[in-house]
Amino acid sequence: MEKSRLEIKVGLFVFIGLALLTVMLVQFSKGTSAFRGTYALKLHASNVGGLKERASVLLAGYQVGAVKKIELAPNRKSITIVLEIYKDYPIYHDARFVIESAGFLGDQYVSVIPTANTEPVFADGAEVECQEPFDLQEVARGAAGFIKRMDETAQKLDASITDLRAQVLNAQTLSSFGVALTNMRAFTEQALGAVSDIKSLVATNGTQVSAAVSNLVIFSSELDRLGVAAGEILATNSVNISTATKNIDDITVTLKQVAADLQAGRGLAGAVLQNQELATNVQAIAANLAITTSNLNRAGLWGILWSQKSPATNTVSKTTR
């Protein structure tokens, strides 16, 4: 009886020890401990990829907690990730949360990326947005679409090259291009000949060209002298020129005054212009003067006087008879 009780006690002790050892191994393998205080953070992400519960939470590459639970949000559009963070490691509110992988195909974990570490820190139960992990399959699908578009572009380019060969690089076009090259060569030869002729002309008439240039230089110097002389004349007679300009201004003012007097009817000319009867008389006097002057020019003064006396003489003679 006593032996059986002893075996039961020993078995129970061994079982409890194994259970504690298992729990400790599990806890230490995941980096958490039941004897350390923690606080929870709730992350919201549209996709968690291959992240699993008990995955590590690394702050700048150092483990500061673990993933406690992953569950689907009530709206069925996002995932809620509950983290257990050691109280020894406060996380500032400007930190970024990203789901990353250990290596290319390694286990995924939650990476906490600190920035400026400005206050405040996250409290227990705080909700934070998390950046979804790199989706290799999505990249592969995008690459497949890109490759497909590249293939279509290559096919279009091939068709364009075929059309170019058919439309541009045909026998007729190549023949025309050859003719154009031949014409260009002939034009180049003619241009070279023209340049040679110009060189010969310049070499033959070098003396005349030099004389023309010399004459041009002399003409330029004469123009300079003329300009200097004109400047001296203006400098010498500046007073006379100023006086003449002033006289012209005075004459202009006087003419304006005379015109104003004529318009206002002042003076003889103004009275004539304003008085219609007087103007008519002046016109008649001018006409009579014109006739008299014409007669003087034609018959002279004595001829006019004689023509005026002759009728009186004839009248007297007739009376005497």
C-alpha positions as CSV (number, residue, x, y, z in Angstrom):
1,M,0.0,0.0,0.0
2,E,2.8,2.4,0.9
3,K,4.8,1.3,-2.2
4,S,1.8,2.1,-4.4
5,R,1.4,5.6,-2.8
6,L,5.0,6.3,-3.3
7,E,4.8,5.4,-6.9
8,I,1.8,7.6,-7.4
9,K,3.6,10.5,-5.7
10,V,6.7,10.0,-7.8
11,G,4.7,9.8,-11.0
12,L,2.7,12.9,-10.1
13,F,5.9,14.8,-9.4
14,V,7.5,13.7,-12.6
15,F,4.3,14.7,-14.6
16,I,4.2,18.1,-13.0
17,G,7.9,18.6,-13.6
18,L,7.5,17.6,-17.3
19,A,4.5,19.9,-17.7
20,L,6.4,22.9,-16.2
21,L,9.4,22.1,-18.3
22,T,7.2,22.0,-21.4
23,V,5.6,25.3,-20.6
24,M,8.9,26.9,-19.9
25,L,10.4,25.6,-23.2
26,V,7.4,26.9,-25.1
27,Q,7.5,30.3,-23.4
28,F,11.3,30.7,-23.8
29,S,11.2,29.4,-27.4
30,K,8.7,32.2,-28.3
31,G,10.6,34.8,-26.3
32,T,7.7,35.4,-23.8
33,S,7.5,34.7,-20.2
34,A,4.6,34.3,-17.9
35,F,6.5,36.2,-15.2
36,R,6.9,39.4,-17.2
37,G,4.2,42.1,-17.5
38,T,2.8,42.8,-20.9
39,Y,0.3,45.2,-22.5
40,A,-1.8,44.6,-25.7
41,L,-1.8,46.4,-29.0
42,K,-4.4,45.8,-31.7
43,L,-3.2,46.0,-35.2
44,H,-5.5,46.4,-38.3
45,A,-4.3,45.1,-41.6
46,S,-6.0,44.3,-44.9
47,N,-3.9,41.1,-45.3
48,V,-1.6,39.2,-42.9
49,G,0.0,36.9,-45.4
50,G,1.5,33.9,-43.6
51,L,1.7,35.5,-40.1
52,K,0.8,33.0,-37.4
53,E,0.0,33.2,-33.7
54,R,3.0,33.3,-31.3
55,A,5.1,35.0,-34.1
56,S,7.7,37.4,-32.8
57,V,7.4,41.2,-32.5
58,L,10.7,42.9,-33.2
59,L,11.5,46.5,-32.4
60,A,14.5,47.6,-34.5
61,G,15.4,43.9,-34.9
62,Y,15.0,43.1,-31.1
63,Q,12.2,40.9,-29.8
64,V,9.8,42.9,-27.6
65,G,6.8,40.7,-27.6
66,A,4.7,38.1,-29.6
67,V,1.5,37.8,-31.6
68,K,-1.2,36.7,-29.2
69,K,-4.1,36.3,-31.5
70,I,-5.2,36.8,-35.1
71,E,-8.9,37.2,-35.9
72,L,-11.1,38.5,-38.7
73,A,-12.6,41.9,-38.2
74,P,-16.4,42.2,-37.9
75,N,-16.6,44.0,-41.3
76,R,-14.9,41.0,-43.0
77,K,-12.6,43.4,-44.8
78,S,-9.6,43.5,-42.5
79,I,-7.7,41.4,-40.0
80,T,-7.1,42.3,-36.3
81,I,-3.8,41.2,-34.9
82,V,-3.4,41.3,-31.1
83,L,0.1,41.8,-29.9
84,E,1.6,41.2,-26.4
85,I,4.3,43.7,-25.7
86,Y,6.6,43.6,-22.7
87,K,6.0,46.6,-20.4
88,D,9.7,47.1,-20.3
89,Y,9.6,48.4,-23.9
90,P,7.1,51.3,-24.5
91,I,6.4,52.0,-28.1
92,Y,5.9,55.6,-29.2
93,H,2.8,56.6,-31.2
94,D,4.8,57.6,-34.3
95,A,6.2,54.1,-34.8
96,R,5.3,52.1,-37.9
97,F,4.1,48.5,-37.8
98,V,5.0,46.3,-40.8
99,I,4.6,42.5,-41.4
100,E,7.9,41.2,-42.8
101,S,9.6,37.9,-43.5
102,A,12.8,36.4,-42.0
103,G,14.7,36.0,-45.3
104,F,13.1,35.2,-48.6
105,L,10.9,32.3,-47.5
106,G,11.3,32.5,-43.7
107,D,8.7,32.9,-41.0
108,Q,6.8,36.2,-40.9
109,Y,6.9,38.5,-37.9
110,V,5.7,42.0,-36.9
111,S,8.4,44.6,-37.3
112,V,8.1,47.8,-35.3
113,I,10.0,50.6,-37.0
114,P,10.7,53.6,-34.7
115,T,10.9,57.2,-36.2
116,A,11.3,60.3,-34.0
117,N,10.1,58.6,-30.8
118,T,7.8,61.5,-29.8
119,E,5.4,61.3,-26.9
120,P,3.0,59.8,-26.1
121,V,3.5,56.1,-26.0
122,F,0.8,53.5,-26.8
123,A,-1.4,52.5,-23.9
124,D,-2.8,49.1,-23.3
125,G,-5.4,48.2,-25.9
126,A,-4.4,50.9,-28.4
127,E,-5.4,50.3,-32.0
128,V,-2.8,50.9,-34.7
129,E,-2.8,50.5,-38.5
130,C,-0.3,47.9,-39.8
131,Q,1.3,47.7,-43.3
132,E,0.5,44.5,-45.1
133,P,3.3,42.1,-46.0
134,F,5.1,41.9,-49.3
135,D,2.9,39.7,-51.5
136,L,5.2,37.7,-53.8
137,Q,2.3,36.2,-55.7
138,E,0.8,39.6,-56.4
139,V,4.2,40.8,-57.7
140,A,4.4,37.6,-59.8
141,R,1.0,38.3,-61.3
142,G,2.0,41.9,-62.0
143,A,5.2,40.7,-63.6
144,A,3.2,38.3,-65.7
145,G,0.9,41.1,-66.9
146,F,4.0,43.3,-67.6
147,I,5.6,40.5,-69.6
148,K,2.4,40.0,-71.5
149,R,2.2,43.7,-72.4
150,M,5.9,43.6,-73.4
151,D,5.1,40.7,-75.6
152,E,2.3,42.6,-77.2
153,T,4.5,45.6,-77.7
154,A,7.2,43.5,-79.3
155,Q,4.6,42.0,-81.7
156,K,3.4,45.5,-82.6
157,L,7.0,46.6,-83.1
158,D,7.6,43.6,-85.3
159,A,4.5,44.4,-87.4
160,S,5.6,48.0,-87.7
161,I,9.1,47.0,-88.9
162,T,7.5,44.7,-91.4
163,D,5.2,47.5,-92.7
164,L,8.3,49.8,-92.8
165,R,10.2,47.3,-94.9
166,A,7.2,46.9,-97.2
167,Q,6.4,50.6,-97.6
168,V,9.7,52.3,-97.3
169,L,12.5,49.9,-97.9
170,N,11.1,48.5,-101.1
171,A,12.9,48.4,-104.5
172,Q,11.4,51.6,-105.8
173,T,12.2,53.6,-102.7
174,L,15.8,52.3,-102.6
175,S,16.2,53.1,-106.3
176,S,14.9,56.7,-105.7
177,F,17.2,57.0,-102.7
178,G,20.2,55.9,-104.9
179,V,19.2,58.5,-107.5
180,A,19.0,61.1,-104.7
181,L,22.5,60.2,-103.5
182,T,23.8,60.5,-107.1
183,N,22.2,63.9,-107.5
184,M,23.6,64.9,-104.1
185,R,27.1,63.8,-105.2
186,A,26.8,65.8,-108.5
187,F,25.6,68.9,-106.5
188,T,28.5,68.5,-104.2
189,E,31.0,68.4,-107.1
190,Q,29.4,71.5,-108.6
191,A,29.6,73.3,-105.3
192,L,33.2,72.4,-105.0
193,G,33.8,73.7,-108.6
194,A,32.0,77.0,-107.7
195,V,34.1,77.4,-104.6
196,S,37.2,76.8,-106.7
197,D,36.0,79.4,-109.2
198,I,35.4,81.9,-106.4
199,K,38.9,81.3,-105.1
200,S,40.4,81.8,-108.6
201,L,38.3,85.0,-109.0
202,V,39.5,86.4,-105.7
203,A,43.1,85.4,-106.5
204,T,42.9,87.1,-110.0
205,N,41.3,90.3,-108.8
206,G,43.2,90.6,-105.5
207,T,44.5,94.1,-106.5
208,Q,41.1,95.4,-107.3
209,V,39.6,94.0,-104.2
210,S,42.4,95.5,-102.1
211,A,41.8,98.9,-103.8
212,A,38.1,98.7,-103.2
213,V,38.7,97.9,-99.5
214,S,41.2,100.8,-99.3
215,N,38.7,103.2,-100.9
216,L,36.1,102.0,-98.4
217,V,38.5,102.8,-95.6
218,I,39.2,106.2,-97.0
219,F,35.5,106.9,-97.4
220,S,34.9,105.9,-93.8
221,S,37.6,108.2,-92.6
222,E,36.1,111.1,-94.7
223,L,32.8,110.3,-93.2
224,D,34.4,110.6,-89.8
225,R,35.9,113.9,-90.7
226,L,32.6,115.2,-92.0
227,G,30.9,114.2,-88.8
228,V,33.6,116.0,-86.8
229,A,33.2,119.1,-89.0
230,A,29.5,119.1,-88.6
231,G,29.9,118.8,-84.8
232,E,32.2,121.8,-84.8
233,I,29.8,123.8,-86.9
234,L,27.0,123.0,-84.6
235,A,29.1,123.9,-81.6
236,T,30.3,127.2,-83.1
237,N,26.9,128.4,-84.3
238,S,24.8,127.0,-81.5
239,V,23.9,130.5,-80.3
240,N,22.8,131.6,-83.9
241,I,20.8,128.4,-84.3
242,S,19.1,128.9,-80.9
243,T,18.3,132.5,-81.9
244,A,16.9,131.4,-85.3
245,T,14.8,128.8,-83.5
246,K,13.5,131.4,-81.1
247,N,12.6,133.7,-84.0
248,I,10.7,130.9,-85.7
249,D,8.8,130.3,-82.5
250,D,8.1,134.1,-82.2
251,I,6.8,134.2,-85.9
252,T,4.6,131.2,-85.2
253,V,3.1,132.9,-82.1
254,T,2.6,136.1,-84.2
255,L,0.9,134.2,-87.0
256,K,-1.4,132.5,-84.4
257,Q,-2.3,135.9,-83.0
258,V,-3.0,137.3,-86.5
259,A,-5.2,134.3,-87.3
260,A,-7.0,134.8,-83.9
261,D,-7.6,138.5,-84.8
262,L,-8.9,137.6,-88.2
263,Q,-11.3,135.1,-86.7
264,A,-12.4,137.7,-84.1
265,G,-12.9,140.5,-86.7
266,R,-10.2,142.8,-85.3
267,G,-8.3,145.1,-87.8
268,L,-9.0,145.9,-91.4
269,A,-8.6,142.4,-92.7
270,G,-10.8,141.1,-89.9
271,A,-13.4,143.7,-90.6
272,V,-13.3,142.8,-94.3
273,L,-13.7,139.1,-93.5
274,Q,-16.6,139.7,-91.0
275,N,-18.5,142.4,-93.0
276,Q,-19.9,140.8,-96.1
277,E,-20.8,144.2,-97.8
278,L,-17.3,145.6,-97.2
279,A,-15.8,142.4,-98.5
280,T,-17.9,142.6,-101.7
281,N,-16.7,146.2,-102.2
282,V,-13.1,145.2,-101.7
283,Q,-13.6,142.5,-104.2
284,A,-15.1,145.0,-106.7
285,I,-12.2,147.4,-106.2
286,A,-9.8,144.6,-106.7
287,A,-11.5,143.6,-109.9
288,N,-11.5,147.3,-111.2
289,L,-7.8,147.6,-110.3
290,A,-7.2,144.4,-112.2
291,I,-9.0,145.8,-115.3
292,T,-7.2,149.2,-115.0
293,T,-3.8,147.5,-114.7
294,S,-4.6,145.4,-117.7
295,N,-5.5,148.5,-119.8
296,L,-2.4,150.3,-118.6
297,N,-0.3,147.4,-119.7
298,R,-2.1,147.2,-123.1
299,A,-2.5,150.9,-124.2
300,G,-0.5,152.9,-121.8
301,L,-1.6,155.9,-119.6
302,W,-2.0,158.5,-122.5
303,G,-3.9,156.0,-124.7
304,I,-6.5,155.6,-121.9
305,L,-6.7,159.4,-121.3
306,W,-7.1,160.1,-125.1
307,S,-9.8,157.5,-125.4
308,Q,-11.7,159.2,-122.6
309,K,-11.3,162.8,-124.2
310,S,-12.2,161.9,-127.8
311,P,-16.0,161.7,-127.3
312,A,-16.1,165.2,-125.8
313,T,-14.2,166.7,-128.7
314,N,-16.5,165.2,-131.2
315,T,-19.5,166.5,-129.4
316,V,-18.2,170.0,-129.4
317,S,-17.5,170.0,-133.1
318,K,-20.9,168.8,-133.9
319,T,-22.5,171.6,-131.8
320,T,-20.4,174.2,-133.6
321,R,-21.6,173.0,-136.9
